Amino acid sequence: MSIQTEPQNLMVLIVDDEPVNRLVLARMVEHLGSQCLEAESGAEALEVLRQRPVDLVLMDIQMPQMTGIQAVEILREAPGPNREAPVVAVTGDTTRNKHEYYELGFDDYANKPISLAAVKQMLAARRRPPGFVRRPFAQRV
């Protein structure tokens, strides 16, 4: 079964400390018709997110200095154009389940390695259902 590319025209921020992981995800996202921004750390991601609106963030969890979890907590509490941006936890960590990531402020969860089909699904699901209201971070903890 082949995956047809459909223009999504989204801006996706890929955050991972491993250059190869960023490259692979960027190629998939671009193949599916969207554009990419990249950051190699949680701090760099927050700087990008302060400056430019994005449609989706693919965030690695285990990064040095600032984890993806810490970056999402700061993002959700800080004012800015991406406070409510959908963020997918991208990780090889199998010690948490997806519901734990939801409680931490993520909108979705994906295990590494990620397939093209999974990336396509993430792009297609970038919009939240009508009436979706995110609870403030302090109410989720």
Secondary structure as UniProt FT lines:
FT   STRAND          11..15
FT   HELIX           19..31
FT   TURN            32..33
FT   STRAND          35..39
FT   HELIX           42..51
FT   STRAND          56..60
FT   HELIX           68..77
FT   TURN            81..84
FT   STRAND          87..91
FT   HELIX           98..103
FT   TURN            104..105
FT   STRAND          108..111
FT   HELIX           116..124
FT   TURN            130..131
FT   HELIX           137..140
//
